[in-house]
Amino acid sequence: MKRRLEGNNKHKKEILSKRISSDFDRLSLWFNSAQEQLDIYKEALRQAQEEIEKFQSMYTDFYEFAPVGYLTLDKKGKINGANLMAASLLGKGRSRLLQTALLVYLVKEDWSVFQTFLSRIIETFERQTCEVRVKRKEGRKEGRKEGRKENHCGSA
């Protein structure tokens, strides 16, 4: 009886050992396959990152050195970004422009025109245009503002 139990246990151990070995082999294959997929995704992400960096550089050059002033505003009309020409036209360094309301730089009589313009941009994805005057130390300067709502970062 004891030998029969020992033989049974030995047989069970062999079956269990084969099952564990088979499970290990399947898991090993699955992990290797998953690793290969991750490597492929990693390479695709690296290539996408390179493309993004290329376009970001191109966009930055276009934006920064444009012969016209560009401002990025939030929904309330605060300046989130300005190119070099916009800073020059407003007579302030870019760092001093950031987070200030554009209204500060406009002639007071044109504030309502600009507010209406900003409201229309927020309500629609269509291009909007308005004519406002910019305050300058040398006097007033006419300015045409165009804008449209972008679908990123909540900027207008």
mmCIF file of the C-alpha atoms, coordinates in Angstrom:
data_MODEL
# 
_entry.id   MODEL 
# 
loop_
_atom_site.group_PDB 
_atom_site.id 
_atom_site.type_symbol 
_atom_site.label_atom_id 
_atom_site.label_alt_id 
_atom_site.label_comp_id 
_atom_site.label_asym_id 
_atom_site.label_entity_id 
_atom_site.label_seq_id 
_atom_site.pdbx_PDB_ins_code 
_atom_site.Cartn_x 
_atom_site.Cartn_y 
_atom_site.Cartn_z 
_atom_site.occupancy 
_atom_site.B_iso_or_equiv 
_atom_site.pdbx_formal_charge 
_atom_site.auth_seq_id 
_atom_site.auth_comp_id 
_atom_site.auth_asym_id 
_atom_site.auth_atom_id 
_atom_site.pdbx_PDB_model_num 
ATOM 1   C CA . MET A 1 1   ? 0.000   0.000   0.000   1.00 0.00 ? 1   MET A CA 1 
ATOM 2   C CA . LYS A 1 2   ? 2.820   2.346   0.929   1.00 0.00 ? 2   LYS A CA 1 
ATOM 3   C CA . ARG A 1 3   ? 4.632   1.578   -2.343  1.00 0.00 ? 3   ARG A CA 1 
ATOM 4   C CA . ARG A 1 4   ? 1.459   2.132   -4.292  1.00 0.00 ? 4   ARG A CA 1 
ATOM 5   C CA . LEU A 1 5   ? 0.978   5.548   -2.638  1.00 0.00 ? 5   LEU A CA 1 
ATOM 6   C CA . GLU A 1 6   ? 4.612   6.422   -3.310  1.00 0.00 ? 6   GLU A CA 1 
ATOM 7   C CA . GLY A 1 7   ? 4.199   5.369   -6.951  1.00 0.00 ? 7   GLY A CA 1 
ATOM 8   C CA . ASN A 1 8   ? 1.008   7.398   -7.219  1.00 0.00 ? 8   ASN A CA 1 
ATOM 9   C CA . ASN A 1 9   ? 2.745   10.447  -5.722  1.00 0.00 ? 9   ASN A CA 1 
ATOM 10  C CA . LYS A 1 10  ? 5.668   10.025  -8.099  1.00 0.00 ? 10  LYS A CA 1 
ATOM 11  C CA . HIS A 1 11  ? 3.280   9.812   -11.034 1.00 0.00 ? 11  HIS A CA 1 
ATOM 12  C CA . LYS A 1 12  ? 1.386   12.914  -9.838  1.00 0.00 ? 12  LYS A CA 1 
ATOM 13  C CA . LYS A 1 13  ? 4.660   14.793  -9.423  1.00 0.00 ? 13  LYS A CA 1 
ATOM 14  C CA . GLU A 1 14  ? 5.676   13.926  -12.986 1.00 0.00 ? 14  GLU A CA 1 
ATOM 15  C CA . ILE A 1 15  ? 2.315   15.093  -14.361 1.00 0.00 ? 15  ILE A CA 1 
ATOM 16  C CA . LEU A 1 16  ? 2.489   18.282  -12.301 1.00 0.00 ? 16  LEU A CA 1 
ATOM 17  C CA . SER A 1 17  ? 6.072   18.898  -13.413 1.00 0.00 ? 17  SER A CA 1 
ATOM 18  C CA . LYS A 1 18  ? 5.096   18.478  -17.094 1.00 0.00 ? 18  LYS A CA 1 
ATOM 19  C CA . ARG A 1 19  ? 2.093   20.786  -16.631 1.00 0.00 ? 19  ARG A CA 1 
ATOM 20  C CA . ILE A 1 20  ? 4.224   23.440  -14.935 1.00 0.00 ? 20  ILE A CA 1 
ATOM 21  C CA . SER A 1 21  ? 6.843   23.134  -17.649 1.00 0.00 ? 21  SER A CA 1 
ATOM 22  C CA . SER A 1 22  ? 4.166   23.443  -20.352 1.00 0.00 ? 22  SER A CA 1 
ATOM 23  C CA . ASP A 1 23  ? 2.583   26.466  -18.592 1.00 0.00 ? 23  ASP A CA 1 
ATOM 24  C CA . PHE A 1 24  ? 6.001   28.055  -18.223 1.00 0.00 ? 24  PHE A CA 1 
ATOM 25  C CA . ASP A 1 25  ? 6.721   27.536  -21.927 1.00 0.00 ? 25  ASP A CA 1 
ATOM 26  C CA . ARG A 1 26  ? 3.376   29.123  -22.901 1.00 0.00 ? 26  ARG A CA 1 
ATOM 27  C CA . LEU A 1 27  ? 3.945   32.074  -20.581 1.00 0.00 ? 27  LEU A CA 1 
ATOM 28  C CA . SER A 1 28  ? 7.469   32.493  -21.874 1.00 0.00 ? 28  SER A CA 1 
ATOM 29  C CA . LEU A 1 29  ? 6.193   32.597  -25.471 1.00 0.00 ? 29  LEU A CA 1 
ATOM 30  C CA . TRP A 1 30  ? 3.461   35.055  -24.507 1.00 0.00 ? 30  TRP A CA 1 
ATOM 31  C CA . PHE A 1 31  ? 5.926   37.358  -22.705 1.00 0.00 ? 31  PHE A CA 1 
ATOM 32  C CA . ASN A 1 32  ? 8.361   37.227  -25.626 1.00 0.00 ? 32  ASN A CA 1 
ATOM 33  C CA . SER A 1 33  ? 5.552   38.108  -28.034 1.00 0.00 ? 33  SER A CA 1 
ATOM 34  C CA . ALA A 1 34  ? 4.414   40.940  -25.772 1.00 0.00 ? 34  ALA A CA 1 
ATOM 35  C CA . GLN A 1 35  ? 8.003   42.226  -25.558 1.00 0.00 ? 35  GLN A CA 1 
ATOM 36  C CA . GLU A 1 36  ? 8.288   42.230  -29.359 1.00 0.00 ? 36  GLU A CA 1 
ATOM 37  C CA . GLN A 1 37  ? 5.029   44.190  -29.622 1.00 0.00 ? 37  GLN A CA 1 
ATOM 38  C CA . LEU A 1 38  ? 6.237   46.682  -27.030 1.00 0.00 ? 38  LEU A CA 1 
ATOM 39  C CA . ASP A 1 39  ? 9.483   47.126  -28.958 1.00 0.00 ? 39  ASP A CA 1 
ATOM 40  C CA . ILE A 1 40  ? 7.487   47.844  -32.128 1.00 0.00 ? 40  ILE A CA 1 
ATOM 41  C CA . TYR A 1 41  ? 5.298   50.383  -30.268 1.00 0.00 ? 41  TYR A CA 1 
ATOM 42  C CA . LYS A 1 42  ? 8.382   51.962  -28.719 1.00 0.00 ? 42  LYS A CA 1 
ATOM 43  C CA . GLU A 1 43  ? 9.962   52.451  -32.145 1.00 0.00 ? 43  GLU A CA 1 
ATOM 44  C CA . ALA A 1 44  ? 6.733   53.915  -33.548 1.00 0.00 ? 44  ALA A CA 1 
ATOM 45  C CA . LEU A 1 45  ? 6.552   56.336  -30.607 1.00 0.00 ? 45  LEU A CA 1 
ATOM 46  C CA . ARG A 1 46  ? 10.186  57.329  -31.105 1.00 0.00 ? 46  ARG A CA 1 
ATOM 47  C CA . GLN A 1 47  ? 9.520   58.072  -34.785 1.00 0.00 ? 47  GLN A CA 1 
ATOM 48  C CA . ALA A 1 48  ? 6.383   60.047  -33.908 1.00 0.00 ? 48  ALA A CA 1 
ATOM 49  C CA . GLN A 1 49  ? 8.361   62.040  -31.332 1.00 0.00 ? 49  GLN A CA 1 
ATOM 50  C CA . GLU A 1 50  ? 10.962  62.913  -33.981 1.00 0.00 ? 50  GLU A CA 1 
ATOM 51  C CA . GLU A 1 51  ? 8.208   64.101  -36.335 1.00 0.00 ? 51  GLU A CA 1 
ATOM 52  C CA . ILE A 1 52  ? 6.626   66.193  -33.581 1.00 0.00 ? 52  ILE A CA 1 
ATOM 53  C CA . GLU A 1 53  ? 9.965   67.804  -32.780 1.00 0.00 ? 53  GLU A CA 1 
ATOM 54  C CA . LYS A 1 54  ? 10.538  68.582  -36.471 1.00 0.00 ? 54  LYS A CA 1 
ATOM 55  C CA . PHE A 1 55  ? 7.111   70.217  -36.860 1.00 0.00 ? 55  PHE A CA 1 
ATOM 56  C CA . GLN A 1 56  ? 7.463   72.031  -33.542 1.00 0.00 ? 56  GLN A CA 1 
ATOM 57  C CA . SER A 1 57  ? 10.729  73.555  -34.718 1.00 0.00 ? 57  SER A CA 1 
ATOM 58  C CA . MET A 1 58  ? 9.159   74.537  -38.032 1.00 0.00 ? 58  MET A CA 1 
ATOM 59  C CA . TYR A 1 59  ? 6.115   76.029  -36.272 1.00 0.00 ? 59  TYR A CA 1 
ATOM 60  C CA . THR A 1 60  ? 8.301   77.909  -33.800 1.00 0.00 ? 60  THR A CA 1 
ATOM 61  C CA . ASP A 1 61  ? 10.329  79.489  -36.599 1.00 0.00 ? 61  ASP A CA 1 
ATOM 62  C CA . PHE A 1 62  ? 7.156   80.396  -38.496 1.00 0.00 ? 62  PHE A CA 1 
ATOM 63  C CA . TYR A 1 63  ? 5.482   81.846  -35.392 1.00 0.00 ? 63  TYR A CA 1 
ATOM 64  C CA . GLU A 1 64  ? 8.449   83.607  -33.824 1.00 0.00 ? 64  GLU A CA 1 
ATOM 65  C CA . PHE A 1 65  ? 9.845   85.309  -36.905 1.00 0.00 ? 65  PHE A CA 1 
ATOM 66  C CA . ALA A 1 66  ? 6.629   86.102  -38.778 1.00 0.00 ? 66  ALA A CA 1 
ATOM 67  C CA . PRO A 1 67  ? 6.409   89.611  -40.237 1.00 0.00 ? 67  PRO A CA 1 
ATOM 68  C CA . VAL A 1 68  ? 3.044   90.066  -38.470 1.00 0.00 ? 68  VAL A CA 1 
ATOM 69  C CA . GLY A 1 69  ? 2.167   89.973  -34.809 1.00 0.00 ? 69  GLY A CA 1 
ATOM 70  C CA . TYR A 1 70  ? 0.643   86.794  -33.398 1.00 0.00 ? 70  TYR A CA 1 
ATOM 71  C CA . LEU A 1 71  ? -0.939  86.512  -29.975 1.00 0.00 ? 71  LEU A CA 1 
ATOM 72  C CA . THR A 1 72  ? -2.375  83.468  -28.280 1.00 0.00 ? 72  THR A CA 1 
ATOM 73  C CA . LEU A 1 73  ? -5.184  84.409  -25.918 1.00 0.00 ? 73  LEU A CA 1 
ATOM 74  C CA . ASP A 1 74  ? -7.211  82.509  -23.385 1.00 0.00 ? 74  ASP A CA 1 
ATOM 75  C CA . LYS A 1 75  ? -11.016 82.708  -23.301 1.00 0.00 ? 75  LYS A CA 1 
ATOM 76  C CA . LYS A 1 76  ? -10.908 85.872  -21.197 1.00 0.00 ? 76  LYS A CA 1 
ATOM 77  C CA . GLY A 1 77  ? -8.509  87.688  -23.516 1.00 0.00 ? 77  GLY A CA 1 
ATOM 78  C CA . LYS A 1 78  ? -5.347  87.199  -21.455 1.00 0.00 ? 78  LYS A CA 1 
ATOM 79  C CA . ILE A 1 79  ? -2.171  86.838  -23.459 1.00 0.00 ? 79  ILE A CA 1 
ATOM 80  C CA . ASN A 1 80  ? -0.693  83.330  -23.225 1.00 0.00 ? 80  ASN A CA 1 
ATOM 81  C CA . GLY A 1 81  ? 1.824   83.739  -26.012 1.00 0.00 ? 81  GLY A CA 1 
ATOM 82  C CA . ALA A 1 82  ? 3.221   86.421  -28.301 1.00 0.00 ? 82  ALA A CA 1 
ATOM 83  C CA . ASN A 1 83  ? 5.675   86.362  -31.145 1.00 0.00 ? 83  ASN A CA 1 
ATOM 84  C CA . LEU A 1 84  ? 8.493   88.876  -31.520 1.00 0.00 ? 84  LEU A CA 1 
ATOM 85  C CA . MET A 1 85  ? 6.544   91.161  -33.862 1.00 0.00 ? 85  MET A CA 1 
ATOM 86  C CA . ALA A 1 86  ? 3.515   91.317  -31.539 1.00 0.00 ? 86  ALA A CA 1 
ATOM 87  C CA . ALA A 1 87  ? 5.774   92.285  -28.641 1.00 0.00 ? 87  ALA A CA 1 
ATOM 88  C CA . SER A 1 88  ? 7.363   94.966  -30.804 1.00 0.00 ? 88  SER A CA 1 
ATOM 89  C CA . LEU A 1 89  ? 3.989   96.309  -31.976 1.00 0.00 ? 89  LEU A CA 1 
ATOM 90  C CA . LEU A 1 90  ? 2.707   96.490  -28.402 1.00 0.00 ? 90  LEU A CA 1 
ATOM 91  C CA . GLY A 1 91  ? 5.957   98.052  -27.208 1.00 0.00 ? 91  GLY A CA 1 
ATOM 92  C CA . LYS A 1 92  ? 6.612   95.491  -24.444 1.00 0.00 ? 92  LYS A CA 1 
ATOM 93  C CA . GLY A 1 93  ? 8.906   92.543  -23.918 1.00 0.00 ? 93  GLY A CA 1 
ATOM 94  C CA . ARG A 1 94  ? 7.172   89.203  -24.331 1.00 0.00 ? 94  ARG A CA 1 
ATOM 95  C CA . SER A 1 95  ? 7.632   88.235  -20.706 1.00 0.00 ? 95  SER A CA 1 
ATOM 96  C CA . ARG A 1 96  ? 5.822   91.439  -19.669 1.00 0.00 ? 96  ARG A CA 1 
ATOM 97  C CA . LEU A 1 97  ? 2.934   90.679  -22.035 1.00 0.00 ? 97  LEU A CA 1 
ATOM 98  C CA . LEU A 1 98  ? 2.205   87.203  -20.723 1.00 0.00 ? 98  LEU A CA 1 
ATOM 99  C CA . GLN A 1 99  ? -0.863  86.819  -18.524 1.00 0.00 ? 99  GLN A CA 1 
ATOM 100 C CA . THR A 1 100 ? -1.932  90.430  -19.084 1.00 0.00 ? 100 THR A CA 1 
ATOM 101 C CA . ALA A 1 101 ? -5.267  91.261  -20.678 1.00 0.00 ? 101 ALA A CA 1 
ATOM 102 C CA . LEU A 1 102 ? -4.986  92.413  -24.273 1.00 0.00 ? 102 LEU A CA 1 
ATOM 103 C CA . LEU A 1 103 ? -7.555  95.097  -23.412 1.00 0.00 ? 103 LEU A CA 1 
ATOM 104 C CA . VAL A 1 104 ? -4.811  96.931  -21.493 1.00 0.00 ? 104 VAL A CA 1 
ATOM 105 C CA . TYR A 1 105 ? -3.106  97.647  -24.820 1.00 0.00 ? 105 TYR A CA 1 
ATOM 106 C CA . LEU A 1 106 ? -6.255  98.719  -26.689 1.00 0.00 ? 106 LEU A CA 1 
ATOM 107 C CA . VAL A 1 107 ? -7.861  102.156 -26.862 1.00 0.00 ? 107 VAL A CA 1 
ATOM 108 C CA . LYS A 1 108 ? -10.711 102.173 -24.329 1.00 0.00 ? 108 LYS A CA 1 
ATOM 109 C CA . GLU A 1 109 ? -13.324 103.069 -26.957 1.00 0.00 ? 109 GLU A CA 1 
ATOM 110 C CA . ASP A 1 110 ? -12.519 99.793  -28.780 1.00 0.00 ? 110 ASP A CA 1 
ATOM 111 C CA . TRP A 1 111 ? -12.883 97.483  -25.771 1.00 0.00 ? 111 TRP A CA 1 
ATOM 112 C CA . SER A 1 112 ? -16.492 96.518  -26.549 1.00 0.00 ? 112 SER A CA 1 
ATOM 113 C CA . VAL A 1 113 ? -15.569 95.768  -30.182 1.00 0.00 ? 113 VAL A CA 1 
ATOM 114 C CA . PHE A 1 114 ? -12.804 93.455  -28.999 1.00 0.00 ? 114 PHE A CA 1 
ATOM 115 C CA . GLN A 1 115 ? -15.029 91.785  -26.366 1.00 0.00 ? 115 GLN A CA 1 
ATOM 116 C CA . THR A 1 116 ? -17.654 91.056  -29.035 1.00 0.00 ? 116 THR A CA 1 
ATOM 117 C CA . PHE A 1 117 ? -14.923 89.701  -31.318 1.00 0.00 ? 117 PHE A CA 1 
ATOM 118 C CA . LEU A 1 118 ? -13.623 87.436  -28.548 1.00 0.00 ? 118 LEU A CA 1 
ATOM 119 C CA . SER A 1 119 ? -17.146 86.202  -27.721 1.00 0.00 ? 119 SER A CA 1 
ATOM 120 C CA . ARG A 1 120 ? -17.789 85.298  -31.368 1.00 0.00 ? 120 ARG A CA 1 
ATOM 121 C CA . ILE A 1 121 ? -14.527 83.351  -31.524 1.00 0.00 ? 121 ILE A CA 1 
ATOM 122 C CA . ILE A 1 122 ? -15.468 81.337  -28.454 1.00 0.00 ? 122 ILE A CA 1 
ATOM 123 C CA . GLU A 1 123 ? -18.950 80.593  -29.802 1.00 0.00 ? 123 GLU A CA 1 
ATOM 124 C CA . THR A 1 124 ? -17.878 79.449  -33.272 1.00 0.00 ? 124 THR A CA 1 
ATOM 125 C CA . PHE A 1 125 ? -14.995 77.843  -35.115 1.00 0.00 ? 125 PHE A CA 1 
ATOM 126 C CA . GLU A 1 126 ? -15.313 80.408  -37.913 1.00 0.00 ? 126 GLU A CA 1 
ATOM 127 C CA . ARG A 1 127 ? -12.684 83.076  -38.519 1.00 0.00 ? 127 ARG A CA 1 
ATOM 128 C CA . GLN A 1 128 ? -13.650 86.429  -37.033 1.00 0.00 ? 128 GLN A CA 1 
ATOM 129 C CA . THR A 1 129 ? -12.278 89.886  -37.802 1.00 0.00 ? 129 THR A CA 1 
ATOM 130 C CA . CYS A 1 130 ? -12.418 93.222  -35.990 1.00 0.00 ? 130 CYS A CA 1 
ATOM 131 C CA . GLU A 1 131 ? -10.726 96.605  -36.246 1.00 0.00 ? 131 GLU A CA 1 
ATOM 132 C CA . VAL A 1 132 ? -9.255  98.016  -33.010 1.00 0.00 ? 132 VAL A CA 1 
ATOM 133 C CA . ARG A 1 133 ? -6.707  100.648 -32.113 1.00 0.00 ? 133 ARG A CA 1 
ATOM 134 C CA . VAL A 1 134 ? -3.631  99.869  -30.039 1.00 0.00 ? 134 VAL A CA 1 
ATOM 135 C CA . LYS A 1 135 ? -2.363  102.347 -27.441 1.00 0.00 ? 135 LYS A CA 1 
ATOM 136 C CA . ARG A 1 136 ? 1.257   103.301 -27.968 1.00 0.00 ? 136 ARG A CA 1 
ATOM 137 C CA . LYS A 1 137 ? 3.470   105.876 -26.325 1.00 0.00 ? 137 LYS A CA 1 
ATOM 138 C CA . GLU A 1 138 ? 3.964   107.468 -29.753 1.00 0.00 ? 138 GLU A CA 1 
ATOM 139 C CA . GLY A 1 139 ? 0.177   107.623 -30.270 1.00 0.00 ? 139 GLY A CA 1 
ATOM 140 C CA . ARG A 1 140 ? -2.569  105.344 -31.484 1.00 0.00 ? 140 ARG A CA 1 
ATOM 141 C CA . LYS A 1 141 ? -2.067  102.681 -34.070 1.00 0.00 ? 141 LYS A CA 1 
ATOM 142 C CA . GLU A 1 142 ? -4.796  101.046 -36.113 1.00 0.00 ? 142 GLU A CA 1 
ATOM 143 C CA . GLY A 1 143 ? -4.831  97.297  -35.998 1.00 0.00 ? 143 GLY A CA 1 
ATOM 144 C CA . ARG A 1 144 ? -6.839  94.536  -37.573 1.00 0.00 ? 144 ARG A CA 1 
ATOM 145 C CA . LYS A 1 145 ? -7.420  91.471  -35.440 1.00 0.00 ? 145 LYS A CA 1 
ATOM 146 C CA . GLU A 1 146 ? -8.309  88.085  -36.843 1.00 0.00 ? 146 GLU A CA 1 
ATOM 147 C CA . GLY A 1 147 ? -8.912  84.993  -34.853 1.00 0.00 ? 147 GLY A CA 1 
ATOM 148 C CA . ARG A 1 148 ? -10.452 81.602  -34.636 1.00 0.00 ? 148 ARG A CA 1 
ATOM 149 C CA . LYS A 1 149 ? -10.975 79.093  -31.899 1.00 0.00 ? 149 LYS A CA 1 
ATOM 150 C CA . GLU A 1 150 ? -8.423  76.318  -31.771 1.00 0.00 ? 150 GLU A CA 1 
ATOM 151 C CA . ASN A 1 151 ? -9.380  72.901  -30.482 1.00 0.00 ? 151 ASN A CA 1 
ATOM 152 C CA . HIS A 1 152 ? -6.413  72.506  -28.120 1.00 0.00 ? 152 HIS A CA 1 
ATOM 153 C CA . CYS A 1 153 ? -5.493  73.790  -24.689 1.00 0.00 ? 153 CYS A CA 1 
ATOM 154 C CA . GLY A 1 154 ? -8.729  75.764  -24.486 1.00 0.00 ? 154 GLY A CA 1 
ATOM 155 C CA . SER A 1 155 ? -7.114  78.808  -26.089 1.00 0.00 ? 155 SER A CA 1 
ATOM 156 C CA . ALA A 1 156 ? -8.926  81.286  -28.239 1.00 0.00 ? 156 ALA A CA 1 
# 
